[in-house]
């Protein structure tokens, strides 16, 4: 294995696969597919691809690759959201075809491409279910995952969709407590399928735990506390907690995963061919320039996990990333970080609830910006 001091390029997919972790790409663009770059990455070992409204907004609004089809769809009288869906469905379907071989050779473990339901539906259970079904039928690929946010309204939708056999990428997870409810919903959905004697082996799901946003929020609170505290003895304790909340939360979530798959409940499902719902580390680009740019890759390596990385983080890890079995390091220390934060008046429940609300809002804003850009391009074409 390479270490962090090596500057030689190496294959991050193969190295992390040795630890049981899959690397997915958090990006989609038309030319990524048409110019063969995605196929080359898959040949290297890339395990999947994720998208979100912000990624599509950047791809569709930021270049001319989509303009010809966009103009043709506009002439048909389609509304901006219908145009967006047609463009996204084409990209997701074509990307899923690129991953078809990986999906087959991995026995349905990898090779997935994710598309999100409209973020406007994040608080609408029945609307989420209806749109997820429609997108699942429209794309018609077994290696598709529908992304559904882990809002209180999203949880029953996640369970219903999995029970129907629709693969789900549970997104916008920030709290271990919410992840526990997601894992329970996944098991309940598979139990419902088992009760109908339905196949469990091809129902796939990941639980996407967002990491860097946790540190951004908590570090901000630590900074405010440090600036307002008159107690000099608090300053070292506060400084020692900077950049530690996200990794600690992720490691505790993984500890819950290990406990969950060891239960008799899960073992009964596994005996019927059920796949575990892997934890997926999302938001893994480092937001703080003072932190190592591959921090959220190097510190979260472990079996039966996925890390979805943006292109810049993938390039950085390829250049100088180090590998070790880091995810199970210091479980007691991870718990102590959260205890210490609570002792300093930082309420993680309030932090994670706020991050969920902010995540939904940011995706809605990106979606609205995307539709506005499509409307403007359609107007110019007309």
N, C-alpha and C positions, 0 to 999 in steps of 0.2 A: 504494500500500500504506500501511497505517497504521504508526505506530511506537509504541514502548512507552509514550510519554508521552501518547498520545491517551486520553481518557476516554470518547469517544463509542462507543456500541455498534456493532459491525460483524459481518459474517458470517464466522466463522472457517473454515467449511467451504469457501467459495469462495476465500478468500485463500490457504489452505494448498493447495487444489487447483491453484492457479497454480504451485506449486512441485512438483507431482506427488505430494503427500501426501494420503491420505485420513484423515478423522477418524471414528472409531467411538466409540460410547458404552459405557462399562463399567458397565452398570446394567440391571436388569430389574425391573419391578413390573407387577402386573396393570393398575393404573390408567394406567400409561404407555401401554398399548395401548388400553384401553377408552375413555379420555377424549380420545383423538386426539392426545396430545402427541407420541408417537413419529411419527405420520404428518406432523405439522407439522415436526419436525426433519428427517425424510427430504426433505420438500419444500424445506427450506433447503439441503440438501446432505449430510446425515449419511450416511456410507457403510456402516455396519454396527453390530453390537451384540455385546458379549461378556458372558458371565455366568460365575459361579463359585459354589462351595458357600456362601461367605460372603455373597454377594449374595442368593442364594435364601433363606438363613437369615434375613437381615434382612427380606426381603419377606414370606415366609410366616409367620414367627413374630412379626413385629412389627406386624401389623395384622389386620383382619377380612375383607379382600377374598377370602381363599381359604377362609374357614371353611365356607361352604355346601357347596362341592364336597368339601372335606376330610371333612365330617361324612357326606355321602352315601357317599363311598368307604369310610369307616370302617364304616358299617353293612353294607357288602358283605363285611366281614371282611378287608379288605386290610391288610397289614402296613405299618408306617411308611415303609419304603423304596419300596414299591409306590405308596403314596399320594403321596409326593414325586415320583416319576417321572411319575405321571399329571398332577399340577399343573404340573411343569416342562415336560413335553411339550406341554401345551396352550399355555403361554405362548410357548415357543420356536416352535411351529408358527404361532401367530397373528402373532408378530413377523416371522417369515420371510415371511408373506403380505404384511405391510406393506411389506417391502423388495423384494417381487417385481419391481416396476417398475424399481427402481434396479439390481437384478441383471440384468434384461433389457437396459436401455439402456446399461449398462456392458460388455456382452458377457461377463458372468461375472467381471468384475474386482472388483466391489464388491457390496454388498447382502447380506452374509453375517451369520448369527446363529450364535453358538457355544454349545454345551452340553458340559459336561465329563463324562467318565466318572467313576465313583465314585473319589474319591481313595484309597479303601482298596485300589484295584487298581494303585497307582503302581508297585509292585514285582512285578507279575504280568503277564507278557507275554500269555499266552493268555487270561487273564481280561479284560484290556483289549481285546483284539481281539474277543472274543465280545460284550462289552457295547457296544462301539462299533458293531458290526454291528447289534445289536438296536435301539439308539437310532436309527441311520440308517434302518432299515426302519420303525420306529414313527412317526417324524416325517415321513418321506417328502417332503422338500423339497430341491430341487437346491441351494438357497442355505443349507444347513446346513453348519456345520463342527463336527466332533467334536474336543474339546480333549483332548489326551494329553500328560502331562508328559514332559519330556526326561530322564527317569531312564535308567540303563543298560538297564533292562528295558523302558522305553517306546520306545526307539529302534527295535528290530525290529518292534514293533507299529505304529509310525508308517509304516515302510516297507511293511509288509504291507497296511495299510489304504489307503494311497495307491495301491498297485499294483492294488487292487480297484476303485479309482475313488471311494473315500470321501474327502471333503474333510477335511483335518486342520488344526487350530490347535495347533501345538506350543507347549506352555506351560511355565512355570518355567525359562526359559533365563536363565542368569546369566554364563556363561563363553564367551568367543570360541571356545575349543577345542571345546566341546560344540556350539556353533552350526555349526562346520565339519562335524561329524559329522551334524548334522541336514540340512544342505544336501546332503551326500553321499547320505544316505538318500532324500531327495526325488528326486534325480537317478536313483538306482538304481531306485526304484519306477517312475518314468516310462519308464526304459529297458526294464523288464520289460513294461510295457504296450505299448511300441512293438514289442517282439519278438512280441507276440501280435496286432499290427496293431489294437490298441484305440485309441479316441479319447483324445488327450491334452489337448484344448483345454478340457474342462470339469472337469478335476481341479484344484482350487484348494487352496492351503495358505499359511499365514502362520507365521512363527517368532517367537513372543512373547518378547521380551527384556525382563526386568524391571529397571528402572533405579533407582528411588529406594531400594529395599532395599539395593542395593550401597553407596550413599553412607551409609546408616544404619549398616551394618556396618563399613565402612572408617573412617568418621569416629569411631566408637567406639574402634577400635583406635588411631587417631591420637591421640585424647584420652588413652588410657591410656599411650601411649608418651611423650607430652608431659609427663604428670604424673610419670612415673617417671624421665625422663631427667635426668641431672645436667649434661648438656652444653648450655650456653646457645646455642651456635651451631646446635643442631638445631631450636630452637623456631621460627624463621622458616620453615624448610623444611617443617616439619610443618604449620604454619598455612596455608602456601600450597597444600597438597594437600587441604585440607578441601573437600568438595563437588565434587571433580573426578574421582573414580574412575568414577562411573557414566557420565558423558557420554563420558569417554575410552574406556571399554569399548564403549559403543554405537557410537561413531565407528569404532573398529577393527573391530567386527563388520560395519559397513556397508562398510568397505574390503574385507573378505573377500567380501561379497556382490558388489560390483562386479567383483572379480577372477574370482569364480565364474561370473557370467553372461557374462564375456568369453571363457571357455574354449571350445575346439572341442567339448568334450563337451556343454556346455549349448547352444551354438549349433545343434548337430545336433538336439537336442530342440525348441528353439524353432522350427526350420524345419518341424517336424511339428505345430506349433500349441501347444506347451506354454507354460503361464503360469509366470512366475517365482514362486518362493516369497518373498513380500515379508517383510522384517523389520517386526515390529509392536512398537512401544514400549509396554510395559505398566507398571503400577505407577508412573504418571506424576503422581500427586498428591505434592506436596512435603511430606515428613515433618518437616523441620527448619524451624521458624518464622523462622529467620534468613535463609532462602533465599527468593528470589522465588517466588511461588506458581505461576507459569507457567514455571518454569525448564526442566522436562523436556518442554515443548512448544516453547518458543522455540529451544532449543539443539539440537534433533534434527529439523530440517526438511530434507527432501530427497526426490528422486524415488523412486518405487516403494517407498514406505514407508507404514505405517499408524501412527497414534497413537490408542490407545484411552484415553479420558479419563473419569473419574467426573464426575457432574454439577457438582460444585463447581469443578473445574478448568476444565470447559467454560465455566461462567459467568464465571470469572475471566479466561480468555483472551478471551472475547467482550468483556469490559469494557476490558481494558488490555493484551492481548497484542500483541507485535510480531512481524513476519515478516521473515525473511531466509533466504538459502540457507546455513544454519548447519551442516548435517551434515558437509560436506566441509571445514570450516575446520580448519586446523592438524593434518593427519594425523601429522606428526612430533611435534607437541606432545602429542597423545594417547598416542603410544607412550612418550614421555618421562615422562608421569605414572605409568605402570605400572612403568617402570624405577626411578623415584624411590621409589615405594612399596616395591619389592623391596629397594632399597638401604637403606631404613629398617627392614627386617625384617618387612614386611607381605606375607605370602604370599597372592597373589590366588587361587591354586588352592584353598588351604585355605578362604578366604573364600567362594568361589562354591560349593564342595562343601557347606559348612555352610548356605549360603542355600537350596540345593536341598533338603537334608534338612528345614530349618525350614519351607520352603514346603509340602512334602508334609504335614508334621505339622500346620501351621496349617489347611490345607484339610481334613484328616481331623477335626480338632477342630471346625471349623465344620460339617462334615457330620454328625458325631455330635450336635452341639448342635441342628441342624435336625431330625434324626430324633427326638430327645428331645422337642422342642417339638411336633412333629406327634403323637407318641404321647400327650402330655399333652392336646392339644386333642381327640384322638379319645376319650380316656378321659372327658373332660368331656361330650362329645356323647353318649356312651353312657349 
